[in-house]
Amino acid sequence: MFPAITIREFIGAALLRKLGEAPDDRRAKATGFAFVSQGPDGIRAALDILMRSQDGGHIATQGELGPLFKLLKSV
């Protein structure tokens, strides 16, 4: 359960930062839940948003996903 909650919060915070908003704890959890609760398709959609650059292409660096990759390496 803890990994799911943690990933939900990381995804939510990253999505809020991508939108230029401050990722406070409550909003990050709610935003992440909106995607993660949809299962694999929702998670893929969130990751696709995070990997898109402003010109519509895909970002080659870890960008917003860096902290999530570090977390996943430790579990």
Secondary structure, DSSP 8 states (H G I E B T S, - for coil): -HHHHHHHHHHHHHHHHHTT----HHHHHHHHHHHHTTTHHHHHHHHHHHHB-TTSSB-SS-GGGHHHHHHHHH-
